[in-house]
Amino acid sequence: MNDTIAAISSGSRINQPISIIRLAGPRTLDIIRKIFKGKIGRDHTITYGYIYDGQYLIDEVLVMWFLGFKEGDKIIYNNYVGEPIIEINCHGGIVVTNKILELLLSNGARMAEPGEFTRRAFLNGKLDLIKAEAIHDLIMSKTITQVKASVNRFKGKTSDLIDKFINKISLIIGMAEVNIDYPEYDDVEQFTNNKMLDVIIDLEKKLSEIIKISEDSRYIFEGVRVCILGKPNVGKSSILNALLSEEKAIVTDIAGTTRDLVEASYQINGILFKLVDTAGLRNTIEKIEKIGIKRSIEQIAKSDLIIHVVDPTQEDDEYDELIASEAKKEMKFYLKVYNKSDLIKTKNINGIYVSALNSDIKELEDALIENFKDIDIMDERIFSNTRQLSLIKNAFNSIKEAKNSLNNNQTFDVIMIDLYDAWDALQNIKGNANREDLLDVMFQNFCLGK
């Protein structure tokens, strides 16, 4: 981190009114002085001035200064990155913005890699990996629920929870070390066995709870994949369009029009639903229709929730039974939806009745919400991504093995192997292991300027 990096932080839309260019690193002040004419500000101030390319005026700008301040013999950086940083606020547009960036690069900065500012913040101890990933999730959020969940994890409660687990494991590792170093004290061994088992059982229980609540809450971050299935001409595409309030799928009276998959996203109560409208299921010798049917069956396995659309004026047949049985076999959320409810007088109490033609789908929307209403997005025990949850599971399995070894009177050096594995897994969640390969994979998914 001896070089100074620069990037556009505000995106690069043609007509945006303001652009922000970020510069960070040890040569920040030297570089900006070469192109900026105006007052050099104190830490956490904003000054007005001009950007010049030699004698030519490029733009008038506001510069935000985060250069740090002296405290004794140390320089304290109370900023995002943890090193000297400035942000140039210039007029928007690609030409002006790119020209200022070009001037920074030609005067000694280099182009930042994706996520490099956040990577430096992590390496400088400004945030741990949980918070860094929360920032990425916040930027990529598609619903306000995802925003709230990401901000909650950035506040640090999730990191604090992991710290508590790490401290508990450190405690019992210390107890085991005493027994290895001083095996002659029988009373110490008995005390340690009992104490260790209590702590291990408590850790196992809490890690198990985290795994369950995280898996139950994955819909917040990944969205709910919904497959709309049914025979031809029952109104699957009409229901899709009614949910979306726009014509995203072809709606027609000709049976089997939707022979391929139509996908669209739909948001309700902060939950993202990824809707998939499939080919109608029916007997046919037509090859393309058979491919569509095969894809529909595959979609059941890939989906979280099945909307099974039927015509209430028709009896269920083998294809309707196939959908219901496949959904049950795959253990999916299952909603049986009777479309064209305006054509009947009596209703089956076990179904959901809608009229997609009249946009009367409230009963279906209520049912969609019902399945996911109990998710508490503010619970610090929620771990949102695959990397974090995989490490939680590794820690859980290691703690479980340690418990089994303890119950089977294994020696403490055997138990220590599992305890250290659990400790390593939890440390890796926060990024404390500082593995370069882990950091490369993590931060390359960030955008430039972040």
N, C-alpha and C positions, 0 to 999 in steps of 0.2 A: 504493500500500500504506500510505496514511496512516490508514486506518480500522481498526477492530478487529472481528474476525469471530468468530462462535460457531456451533457445530453439535453435534449428538449424534453421537458417534463409535462408539457400541457397538450401533447398530441400535435398533429400537423394538418388540421382541417384548413381548407383554403380561406374560408370567410370568418374564421374566429377572430374576435376583436382584440384579444390579448394572448400573448404567448409567454411561457416561462422557460428560461434556460438555466439549468443548474450546473454549478461548477464546484468541485470539492477536491481537497487534497492539500499537500504542504505548500504548493506554489500558487495557491488560489489568489492571494493578494498581489503577487508579482505579475501574474498574467492579466488580471483585471485592470491593473494600473496602465498597462500598455494600450488599452483600447477605450477606457472610460475616462471622461472628463467631468469631474464633479467631486463633491466631498466624499472622502472615505469615511464611512460610518462606524460608530462604535458597535459592539456586539448587541444584537437584537434591535437594530434601528433600520430605518429606510431613508435613503437619500435620492435626490433627483439629479439627473445628469444626462450626458450624451455619449453615444457610442461612435467612435471614429475609426475609419480605415485609413490610416495615414492622415492626410489633410481633409479627407472627404467625410462629411457627416452622414451617418447611416440611419440613426434613429435617436429619439429622446426616450429615456427609460427611467424606471424606478429600480433601484438595487436594494435588495434585502441582505443585510450583513449578519452573518453568524460565525464570526471569526474567533470566538472564545475570549476569555478574560483570565487574568493572572490571579492566582490565589497562592501566596507564598512562592515557592519555586515551581509550581505546577501551572499549566494552562488548562482551564476547565472549558469543555465544549458542551454547553447545554443546547444541543441541536440534534436533529434526527440522525446524522451520520456519525457524530463523535469525532469530527476533525473540522478544519476550516472549510466553510461552505458559504457560497453566495447564491442568490437567485435573481436573475435579471428579468424584470417584467417589461417586455417591449410590445410594440404594436403587433397585432396578429398578421397572419398571412405567411405563406411558405417562403417567399423570397427574402423578406427582412429577417425572419427567424433563422433561416439557414445561413444567411450571411453572417449574423452575429456568432452562431455556432462555429462557422468556418474560421472566423477571426480568433476565437478561443483556441481552436485546434492548431492554427498556424503559429500561435504564440506560446506553445508549450504544453497544452493539454492534449489528452488523447480521448477518443470516443469511448464512452462508457459502454460496457457490455450490459445486456438485459439483466436487470435486478442488481446491478453492481453497487448502487448506493445503499440498498437495503442489506446487501451482503457485507458491506463495510460497517454498517450499523451493528450487525450481528457480531462481526469480528472485533469491533471496538467495545463490545459489551453493552450497547445501548438497548438491545432487545435479544430475547432468546428465539429459538427456532419456532416455537409455538406462536409467538407474537408476529414473527416474520410471515409465517404461513397465514395468519389471520389477516394481515395486510393484503396479501395476494388474494385471499378469498373475498375481502371487502371490495377490492377493485373489480373482481370478476362477478360480483353479486348481480343476480337478475331479479330478485324480489326484495322487498323491504324486510322480510323475515330473515333472509340470508344476511342482509346488512346488520341487523340487530344481533344475530348470533356471532358474526365475525367481530363486531365491536366489543361484545361481551368477552370473547376470548382474548382480545387485545388488551383489555383492562388488567389482565394478569391473574385472575382467579384460577384459571386452568393451570397455569404455571405453578402457582402456589400449592395446588393440590398435588402435582407431581413432586414438588419439593418435599412435601410431608411424607410421601411414600419413600422417597430416596433416603430421607433422614431415618425413617423406621428401619429400613433395610440396613443402613449403616450401623444402627444401634445393635441389631442382632448379629451382624458380621463381627462387630467388636466383641460381643459375648462369645461367639464361636472362637475368635482368636485367643481369648483368655483361656479357654479350655484346651486349645492346642498347645499354648505356651506353658500352661500350668495344669497338666493332667492329674497331678497327685491330689488335688483338692476335690474330693468327692462331693462335698456339700455345694461347692460352686457349680459343679456339673449338673446336679439335680436342679438347682435353682435356674440355671441357664436353659435346660431342657424345657421346663415348664413355661418360663418366660418367653422363650423363642417360639414355642408352639402357639401360645396365645397371640403373639404379634403376627405370626405367619397366617394363622386362621383368619384374623381380622383383615390382613392384606388380601388374601385370596377372595374373601367375601366382597370387599370394596372394588377390586379389579374386575370381578365377575359382574358387578352392578354396572360398572363403566362400560364394559363390552356390550351388555344388553341395551342400555340406554343409547349408546352410540349407534348401534345397528338399527334400533327403532327410529332414530332421529336422522338417519342418512338421507331421508326424503327431503329434508330442509335444504341440503346442499346439492344433492344430485338431481332433485326433482322426482316426481312420481311418473313412471312410464305407464301409460294407460293404453291398452289395446281395445279397440272397438270392433266387436265381432258379431256376426249374424248372417242369416241367409240373404241372398240378393233381394233388393228392393224393399227391405224392412225399414230403411231410413237411417242407415249408419252415417252416411255423409251429411244428411240433413241435421243429425244430432251434433256432428262435429262442427258444422257451420253455425248452429244455434249457440253452442258453447263459445265459439270464437266471435260471434256477432259479425261475421263477414264470410264471403265466399272463398274459403280456402280449399274446398274440395268440389269436384263436379257433382251436381245434384241433378238427377234425371229419373224418369220413370222407366227407362230401359233397364231390365234386370242385368246385374253384373257389370255396370259401367266402370266401377272402381276395381280394376283388375290388378293394379299394383298398389303399393303402400303409399298412403298420403300422410305426412307427418306435419304437426304444428304444435306450438306451445300455447298454454293457457294458464292464467294466474287467477287464483281465488283465495282470499283470506291469507295472502302471503305465501301460499304454497304453489310451486310451479308444477303443472301437470304437462307432461309430454305426450300428446295424443297421437295415436297411430290408427288410421282408418284402413281396414284391410279388405282384401277381395272377398266377395260373398262366397259362402260354402254351398256347393251343389254338385250333383252328379253331372259329369260332362266328359266327353272324350276329347275335347279341345285341349291341346297341349298347353297353351298359354294359361288357360283357366286352372289346370292342374298345378302349374307352378305357383299361381296365386294362392291356391288352397294350401299348398305345402308351406309357403311363407307365413300364412296366417297361423298355422299350427306352431311354427317356430316362434312366432311373436308371443304366443302364450307363455312359453318358457322364459322369454326375455323380459316380460312385463311384470310390473308390480301389482297392477289392478286390471281386471277384465270387466269391460262393459259389454254385456251380452244383450244385443238388441233383438227383440222378437216382435212379430205382428200379433196383437191380441185377438185378431179375427181368425187366426190360423192356429191349428194344433201344433204343439212341439213335435218334431220328428227326430230321426236319428242324428241329424247334424246338430240340432240344438242340444241333444243329449251328449254329443261328442264335445262340444264347447264346455258344457258344465262339468263333464268328467275330467277333461284335460286341466281345467282351472283348479279343480279339487285335487287332482293328482299332483300338480305343481305347487299346491298350497298358496294360491294367490288370493288377494282380495277379489271378491266376485259380486257384481251387481247385475241382476236381471232386470232389464229395462223394457217395458212395454211401450212402444211408440204408437202414434196414431190413436191416442187415448180419446180423442174427440169422436171417434167412430163407434165407441162402445158405451153401454149404460152401466154395466156392473164391473167391478174391479176385483182382481185377486189380491188379497191382503199381503201376500208374500212378495209382491213385485213393486217396482218403481214405475209410475205412469207419467208419461210425457207426451207432448204434442210438438215435435220439432218444427212442423210446418207453421205452427202458431207461436213459435219461440217460447212455449210453455215448458221450461226445463228446470224450474226451481227445485222440484223434488229430487232431481238428479244431482244438482249442485249441492243441496243439503246433504245428500248421501256421500258425496265425494269428501266434503269437509268432515263429516262424522268420523271417517276412518283415521283422520290424522289430527283431530282437535286436541288430543291429550299430550302432544309433544311440547315440552317446556324448553323453549329455545334459550332461556337464560340459565339453564343448568350448566355449571362449570364442568360437569362430568362428561359433557359431550365432546368427543374427539371426531373431527369432521372428515379427515382425509384418510386414505388407505395406509399411508406411511405411519401415521400416528397410531391408528387402531391396530395395525399389524404388530407394532412394538408393544402396545398394551397387552396384546394376546401372548406375545413372547414372554413378557414379564409374568403374566398370570400362569402360564405353563411352567415356568421355572420355579415360581413360588409353590405351585402344586407339587412339583417333584421334590422340593425341599421338605415339604410337609410329609410326604410319603417316606422319604429317607429318614426323617426324624422319628416317625412312628415305627419304622422298621429297625430302629436302633443302629443306624449307620453311623460311622465315625464323622466327626465334625469336619474333617478335611473334604469328605464327600459332599456333605451338606453345603459347604462353602462354595463349591463349584456352581450349584444352582442359584445360590444367593447372589453371587457376583454376576451371573448371567442376567438375573432380574434387575440388578442395579445398573448394569450396562444398558439394558433395553430402555429403562426409564431415563437414564442420562441422555441417550440418543434422541429421545422425543424432544428434549430441549436443545439438542445440538451440542451438548457439553463434551461429547467425544471428539468433536472437531475433525471429523474425517473429511478430507478434501473431495472424495468421490460423492459423498452425501451432499455436500454444499453445492457442487457443480450441478447435480441433478435438480436440486431444490430451486436455485436462483435463476437458472436459465429459462424458467417458465414466466418470470416477471417481464414487464414491459420495459422499454428503454426509458431512462429518466427516473426510474424507481429503484 
